[in-house]
């Protein structure tokens, strides 16, 4: 009760004359109030800004490390690009143009005849399949011969100077102990400038 009475008798205008214990309590309460007010009115916004800045710092560090790795690897990447371009050029040189397609078809036919195979079917598709920079021409073939000659024919086709692939291969027994090979030989040619422009315009 004495404490309550003393509190009631305190005059804010004469705070300098308060007992030491009351002065200390008042200062503690004032300090806490200042801290709380400072947090809500000043520090809270600054803390959010700091958190955002820290997040941006991590993002910038990650971006920096990625770019640093790219810069360190740049000579190797340039060398890889040169090698890829050279490889692509070599592959493109293996693709015939329109004028060479007929000669390529003859080469495939001669590869079979040279191995003593009998052609029952050699039928190029009516239309080519046009892709970004090359055209694909499937040829349905059926040849009759012994196992070794058919294998040698497949090897000869693979070694042609132009790209030819054998697909959908099917072997079946024929007459006189021979085998019948059904397959689709695919040949490829690169598009001329006019065809490439037409392809680009159609997209």
Phi and psi in degrees as GROMACS dihedral restraints (atoms count N, CA, C in turn):
[ dihedral_restraints ]
;  ai    aj    ak    al  type     phi  dphi    fc
    3     4     5     6     1   -58.1    20    10
    4     5     6     7     1   -37.9    20    10
    6     7     8     9     1   -65.9    20    10
    7     8     9    10     1   -41.8    20    10
    9    10    11    12     1   -65.1    20    10
   10    11    12    13     1   -40.5    20    10
   12    13    14    15     1   -63.6    20    10
   13    14    15    16     1   -41.0    20    10
   15    16    17    18     1   -65.1    20    10
   16    17    18    19     1   -37.1    20    10
   18    19    20    21     1   -64.6    20    10
   19    20    21    22     1   -40.4    20    10
   21    22    23    24     1   -65.7    20    10
   22    23    24    25     1   -30.5    20    10
   24    25    26    27     1   -84.1    20    10
   25    26    27    28     1    -7.5    20    10
   27    28    29    30     1   -68.4    20    10
   28    29    30    31     1   136.9    20    10
   30    31    32    33     1  -115.1    20    10
   31    32    33    34     1   122.1    20    10
   33    34    35    36     1   -60.2    20    10
   34    35    36    37     1   -27.6    20    10
   36    37    38    39     1   -74.6    20    10
   37    38    39    40     1   -18.9    20    10
   39    40    41    42     1  -118.0    20    10
   40    41    42    43     1    41.6    20    10
   42    43    44    45     1   -60.2    20    10
   43    44    45    46     1   -26.5    20    10
   45    46    47    48     1   -66.4    20    10
   46    47    48    49     1   -19.4    20    10
   48    49    50    51     1   -98.2    20    10
   49    50    51    52     1     3.7    20    10
   51    52    53    54     1   -66.9    20    10
   52    53    54    55     1   156.3    20    10
   54    55    56    57     1   -61.5    20    10
   55    56    57    58     1   155.4    20    10
   57    58    59    60     1   -58.2    20    10
   58    59    60    61     1   -41.3    20    10
   60    61    62    63     1   -62.1    20    10
   61    62    63    64     1   -42.7    20    10
   63    64    65    66     1   -68.3    20    10
   64    65    66    67     1   -38.7    20    10
   66    67    68    69     1   -60.3    20    10
   67    68    69    70     1   -44.0    20    10
   69    70    71    72     1   -62.9    20    10
   70    71    72    73     1   -44.4    20    10
   72    73    74    75     1   -62.0    20    10
   73    74    75    76     1   -43.5    20    10
   75    76    77    78     1   -62.1    20    10
   76    77    78    79     1   -42.1    20    10
   78    79    80    81     1   -64.0    20    10
   79    80    81    82     1   -40.6    20    10
   81    82    83    84     1   -62.9    20    10
   82    83    84    85     1   -45.8    20    10
   84    85    86    87     1   -63.3    20    10
   85    86    87    88     1   -41.6    20    10
   87    88    89    90     1   -63.6    20    10
   88    89    90    91     1   -41.7    20    10
   90    91    92    93     1   -61.9    20    10
   91    92    93    94     1   -44.9    20    10
   93    94    95    96     1   -62.0    20    10
   94    95    96    97     1   -42.1    20    10
   96    97    98    99     1   -63.3    20    10
   97    98    99   100     1   -40.5    20    10
   99   100   101   102     1   -64.9    20    10
  100   101   102   103     1   -42.5    20    10
  102   103   104   105     1   -62.5    20    10
  103   104   105   106     1   -46.0    20    10
  105   106   107   108     1   -63.3    20    10
  106   107   108   109     1   -44.4    20    10
  108   109   110   111     1   -64.3    20    10
  109   110   111   112     1   -42.2    20    10
  111   112   113   114     1   -62.0    20    10
  112   113   114   115     1   -39.1    20    10
  114   115   116   117     1   -62.8    20    10
  115   116   117   118     1   -50.2    20    10
  117   118   119   120     1   -72.0    20    10
  118   119   120   121     1   -33.4    20    10
  120   121   122   123     1   -97.9    20    10
  121   122   123   124     1   -19.2    20    10
  123   124   125   126     1  -129.9    20    10
  124   125   126   127     1   -59.0    20    10
  126   127   128   129     1   -70.6    20    10
  127   128   129   130     1   -33.9    20    10
  129   130   131   132     1   -58.4    20    10
  130   131   132   133     1   -46.5    20    10
  132   133   134   135     1   -65.6    20    10
  133   134   135   136     1   -39.7    20    10
  135   136   137   138     1   -66.7    20    10
  136   137   138   139     1   -36.2    20    10
  138   139   140   141     1   -65.9    20    10
  139   140   141   142     1   -40.7    20    10
  141   142   143   144     1   -62.8    20    10
  142   143   144   145     1   -42.3    20    10
  144   145   146   147     1   -62.0    20    10
  145   146   147   148     1   -39.4    20    10
  147   148   149   150     1   -64.3    20    10
  148   149   150   151     1   -43.4    20    10
  150   151   152   153     1   -62.0    20    10
  151   152   153   154     1   -42.9    20    10
  153   154   155   156     1   -62.4    20    10
  154   155   156   157     1   -41.3    20    10
  156   157   158   159     1   -65.1    20    10
  157   158   159   160     1   -39.3    20    10
  159   160   161   162     1   -64.5    20    10
  160   161   162   163     1   -39.9    20    10
  162   163   164   165     1   -62.9    20    10
  163   164   165   166     1   -43.7    20    10
  165   166   167   168     1   -64.0    20    10
  166   167   168   169     1   -35.8    20    10
  168   169   170   171     1   -61.9    20    10
  169   170   171   172     1   -43.5    20    10
  171   172   173   174     1   -63.6    20    10
  172   173   174   175     1   -41.8    20    10
  174   175   176   177     1   -62.5    20    10
  175   176   177   178     1   -44.0    20    10
  177   178   179   180     1   -65.1    20    10
  178   179   180   181     1   -37.2    20    10
  180   181   182   183     1   -63.4    20    10
  181   182   183   184     1   -44.4    20    10
  183   184   185   186     1   -62.7    20    10
  184   185   186   187     1   -46.0    20    10
  186   187   188   189     1   -60.2    20    10
  187   188   189   190     1   -41.5    20    10
  189   190   191   192     1   -62.0    20    10
  190   191   192   193     1   -44.1    20    10
  192   193   194   195     1   -64.6    20    10
  193   194   195   196     1   -40.3    20    10
  195   196   197   198     1   -62.7    20    10
  196   197   198   199     1   -46.1    20    10
  198   199   200   201     1   -67.2    20    10
  199   200   201   202     1   -34.4    20    10
  201   202   203   204     1   -65.4    20    10
  202   203   204   205     1   -44.0    20    10
  204   205   206   207     1   -61.5    20    10
  205   206   207   208     1   -42.3    20    10
  207   208   209   210     1   -62.3    20    10
  208   209   210   211     1   -41.4    20    10
  210   211   212   213     1   -66.0    20    10
  211   212   213   214     1   -40.3    20    10
  213   214   215   216     1   -64.6    20    10
  214   215   216   217     1   -38.7    20    10
  216   217   218   219     1   -88.3    20    10
  217   218   219   220     1     1.9    20    10
  219   220   221   222     1   -57.1    20    10
  220   221   222   223     1   -46.2    20    10
  222   223   224   225     1   -59.6    20    10
  223   224   225   226     1   -41.6    20    10
  225   226   227   228     1   -66.1    20    10
  226   227   228   229     1   -40.0    20    10
  228   229   230   231     1   -65.4    20    10
  229   230   231   232     1   -38.6    20    10
  231   232   233   234     1   -64.2    20    10
  232   233   234   235     1   -40.2    20    10
  234   235   236   237     1   -65.0    20    10
  235   236   237   238     1   -40.4    20    10
  237   238   239   240     1   -62.6    20    10
  238   239   240   241     1   -40.3    20    10
  240   241   242   243     1   -62.3    20    10
  241   242   243   244     1   -42.4    20    10
  243   244   245   246     1   -62.1    20    10
  244   245   246   247     1   -42.7    20    10
  246   247   248   249     1   -64.7    20    10
  247   248   249   250     1   -40.2    20    10
  249   250   251   252     1   -64.3    20    10
  250   251   252   253     1   -43.1    20    10
  252   253   254   255     1   -62.8    20    10
  253   254   255   256     1   -39.9    20    10
  255   256   257   258     1   -65.1    20    10
  256   257   258   259     1   -41.7    20    10
  258   259   260   261     1   -64.5    20    10
  259   260   261   262     1   -41.7    20    10
  261   262   263   264     1   -64.0    20    10
  262   263   264   265     1   -41.1    20    10
  264   265   266   267     1   -61.9    20    10
  265   266   267   268     1   -41.1    20    10
  267   268   269   270     1   -64.3    20    10
  268   269   270   271     1   -40.9    20    10
  270   271   272   273     1   -66.4    20    10
  271   272   273   274     1   -40.7    20    10
  273   274   275   276     1   -63.5    20    10
  274   275   276   277     1   -34.4    20    10
  276   277   278   279     1   -67.3    20    10
  277   278   279   280     1   -18.9    20    10
  279   280   281   282     1   -84.5    20    10
  280   281   282   283     1    -7.1    20    10
  282   283   284   285     1   -94.7    20    10
  283   284   285   286     1   124.2    20    10
  285   286   287   288     1   -74.6    20    10
  286   287   288   289     1   163.2    20    10
  288   289   290   291     1   -96.2    20    10
  289   290   291   292     1  -174.5    20    10
  291   292   293   294     1   -56.4    20    10
  292   293   294   295     1   -42.3    20    10
  294   295   296   297     1   -68.3    20    10
  295   296   297   298     1   -21.5    20    10
  297   298   299   300     1   -96.1    20    10
  298   299   300   301     1    -8.7    20    10
  300   301   302   303     1   -61.8    20    10
  301   302   303   304     1   -41.9    20    10
  303   304   305   306     1   -62.3    20    10
  304   305   306   307     1   -42.0    20    10
  306   307   308   309     1   -64.0    20    10
  307   308   309   310     1   -36.5    20    10
  309   310   311   312     1   -66.3    20    10
  310   311   312   313     1   -41.0    20    10
  312   313   314   315     1   -61.9    20    10
  313   314   315   316     1   -38.9    20    10
  315   316   317   318     1   -64.9    20    10
  316   317   318   319     1   -39.7    20    10
  318   319   320   321     1   -61.5    20    10
  319   320   321   322     1   -41.9    20    10
  321   322   323   324     1   -63.4    20    10
  322   323   324   325     1   -44.8    20    10
  324   325   326   327     1   -61.7    20    10
  325   326   327   328     1   -44.3    20    10
  327   328   329   330     1   -66.0    20    10
  328   329   330   331     1   -32.0    20    10
  330   331   332   333     1   -60.9    20    10
  331   332   333   334     1   -39.2    20    10
  333   334   335   336     1   -73.1    20    10
  334   335   336   337     1   -45.8    20    10
  336   337   338   339     1   -64.0    20    10
  337   338   339   340     1   -35.6    20    10
  339   340   341   342     1   -64.8    20    10
  340   341   342   343     1   -22.8    20    10
  342   343   344   345     1   -96.8    20    10
  343   344   345   346     1     9.8    20    10
  345   346   347   348     1    75.7    20    10
  346   347   348   349     1    20.4    20    10
  348   349   350   351     1   -85.1    20    10
  349   350   351   352     1   150.6    20    10
  351   352   353   354     1  -102.9    20    10
  352   353   354   355     1   121.6    20    10
  354   355   356   357     1   -84.6    20    10
  355   356   357   358     1   121.6    20    10
  357   358   359   360     1   -97.1    20    10
  358   359   360   361     1   -23.2    20    10
  360   361   362   363     1  -149.7    20    10
  361   362   363   364     1   132.2    20    10
  363   364   365   366     1  -148.5    20    10
  364   365   366   367     1    89.7    20    10
  366   367   368   369     1  -127.5    20    10
  367   368   369   370     1   100.6    20    10
  369   370   371   372     1   -64.2    20    10
  370   371   372   373     1   146.1    20    10
  372   373   374   375     1   -64.6    20    10
  373   374   375   376     1   151.8    20    10
  375   376   377   378     1   -65.1    20    10
  376   377   378   379     1   -33.7    20    10
  378   379   380   381     1  -129.9    20    10
  379   380   381   382     1   145.9    20    10
  381   382   383   384     1   -82.1    20    10
  382   383   384   385     1   157.2    20    10
  384   385   386   387     1   -96.7    20    10
  385   386   387   388     1   117.1    20    10
  387   388   389   390     1   -92.4    20    10
  388   389   390   391     1   128.5    20    10
  390   391   392   393     1  -115.3    20    10
  391   392   393   394     1  -165.7    20    10
  393   394   395   396     1   -57.3    20    10
  394   395   396   397     1   -51.0    20    10
  396   397   398   399     1  -133.2    20    10
  397   398   399   400     1     7.2    20    10
  399   400   401   402     1  -144.0    20    10
  400   401   402   403     1   162.0    20    10
  402   403   404   405     1  -118.0    20    10
  403   404   405   406     1   147.0    20    10
  405   406   407   408     1  -117.4    20    10
  406   407   408   409     1   129.3    20    10
  408   409   410   411     1  -120.3    20    10
  409   410   411   412     1   109.4    20    10
  411   412   413   414     1   -82.5    20    10
  412   413   414   415     1   143.3    20    10
  414   415   416   417     1  -128.0    20    10
  415   416   417   418     1   118.1    20    10
  417   418   419   420     1   -78.8    20    10
  418   419   420   421     1   126.4    20    10
  420   421   422   423     1  -130.1    20    10
  421   422   423   424     1   149.5    20    10
  423   424   425   426     1  -140.0    20    10
  424   425   426   427     1   120.7    20    10
  426   427   428   429     1  -126.6    20    10
  427   428   429   430     1   152.0    20    10
  429   430   431   432     1  -120.5    20    10
  430   431   432   433     1   133.6    20    10
  432   433   434   435     1   179.5    20    10
  433   434   435   436     1  -177.4    20    10
  435   436   437   438     1   -83.8    20    10
  436   437   438   439     1   170.4    20    10
  438   439   440   441     1   -58.9    20    10
  439   440   441   442     1   -47.8    20    10
  441   442   443   444     1   -66.3    20    10
  442   443   444   445     1   -38.4    20    10
  444   445   446   447     1   -68.3    20    10
  445   446   447   448     1   -38.7    20    10
  447   448   449   450     1   -65.3    20    10
  448   449   450   451     1   -41.7    20    10
  450   451   452   453     1   -62.5    20    10
  451   452   453   454     1   -41.2    20    10
  453   454   455   456     1   -65.6    20    10
  454   455   456   457     1   -36.9    20    10
  456   457   458   459     1   -61.9    20    10
  457   458   459   460     1   -45.3    20    10
  459   460   461   462     1   -61.3    20    10
  460   461   462   463     1   -39.3    20    10
  462   463   464   465     1   -66.8    20    10
  463   464   465   466     1   -40.5    20    10
  465   466   467   468     1   -62.9    20    10
  466   467   468   469     1   -41.6    20    10
  468   469   470   471     1   -62.3    20    10
  469   470   471   472     1   -41.5    20    10
  471   472   473   474     1   -64.8    20    10
  472   473   474   475     1   -27.2    20    10
  474   475   476   477     1   -95.1    20    10
  475   476   477   478     1     4.9    20    10
  477   478   479   480     1   -60.6    20    10
  478   479   480   481     1   148.0    20    10
  480   481   482   483     1   -64.9    20    10
  481   482   483   484     1   -19.9    20    10
  483   484   485   486     1  -104.3    20    10
  484   485   486   487     1   155.9    20    10
  486   487   488   489     1   -74.0    20    10
  487   488   489   490     1   121.7    20    10
  489   490   491   492     1  -139.0    20    10
  490   491   492   493     1   131.9    20    10
  492   493   494   495     1  -121.1    20    10
  493   494   495   496     1   147.6    20    10
  495   496   497   498     1  -103.2    20    10
  496   497   498   499     1   126.4    20    10
  498   499   500   501     1  -129.1    20    10
  499   500   501   502     1   163.1    20    10
  501   502   503   504     1    50.4    20    10
  502   503   504   505     1    46.9    20    10
  504   505   506   507     1   -74.6    20    10
  505   506   507   508     1   134.6    20    10
  507   508   509   510     1  -139.3    20    10
  508   509   510   511     1   126.4    20    10
  510   511   512   513     1  -111.3    20    10
  511   512   513   514     1   133.5    20    10
  513   514   515   516     1  -139.1    20    10
  514   515   516   517     1   148.4    20    10
  516   517   518   519     1   -68.3    20    10
  517   518   519   520     1   137.8    20    10
  519   520   521   522     1  -111.5    20    10
  520   521   522   523     1  -158.2    20    10
  522   523   524   525     1   -85.8    20    10
  523   524   525   526     1   162.1    20    10
  525   526   527   528     1    56.9    20    10
  526   527   528   529     1    31.9    20    10
  528   529   530   531     1    72.5    20    10
  529   530   531   532     1    10.7    20    10
  531   532   533   534     1   -92.6    20    10
  532   533   534   535     1   168.9    20    10
  534   535   536   537     1  -113.0    20    10
  535   536   537   538     1   153.7    20    10
  537   538   539   540     1  -113.2    20    10
  538   539   540   541     1   121.0    20    10
  540   541   542   543     1  -103.6    20    10
  541   542   543   544     1   121.2    20    10
  543   544   545   546     1  -109.3    20    10
  544   545   546   547     1   131.4    20    10
  546   547   548   549     1  -157.8    20    10
  547   548   549   550     1   167.2    20    10
  549   550   551   552     1  -116.8    20    10
  550   551   552   553     1   113.0    20    10
  552   553   554   555     1   -88.5    20    10
  553   554   555   556     1   127.7    20    10
  555   556   557   558     1  -110.0    20    10
  556   557   558   559     1   124.8    20    10
  558   559   560   561     1  -112.7    20    10
  559   560   561   562     1   157.1    20    10
  561   562   563   564     1  -132.0    20    10
  562   563   564   565     1   149.1    20    10
  564   565   566   567     1  -141.2    20    10
  565   566   567   568     1   151.7    20    10
  567   568   569   570     1   -84.9    20    10
  568   569   570   571     1   151.3    20    10
  570   571   572   573     1   -78.4    20    10
  571   572   573   574     1   146.4    20    10
  573   574   575   576     1   -79.0    20    10
  574   575   576   577     1   174.1    20    10
  576   577   578   579     1   -60.3    20    10
  577   578   579   580     1   -38.1    20    10
  579   580   581   582     1   -64.6    20    10
  580   581   582   583     1   -41.8    20    10
  582   583   584   585     1   -68.9    20    10
  583   584   585   586     1   -38.3    20    10
  585   586   587   588     1   -64.5    20    10
  586   587   588   589     1   -41.7    20    10
  588   589   590   591     1   -62.6    20    10
  589   590   591   592     1   -38.7    20    10
  591   592   593   594     1   -65.7    20    10
  592   593   594   595     1   -41.0    20    10
  594   595   596   597     1   -62.9    20    10
  595   596   597   598     1   -43.4    20    10
  597   598   599   600     1   -66.3    20    10
  598   599   600   601     1   -36.8    20    10
  600   601   602   603     1   -71.5    20    10
  601   602   603   604     1   -24.4    20    10
  603   604   605   606     1   -81.7    20    10
  604   605   606   607     1    -8.4    20    10
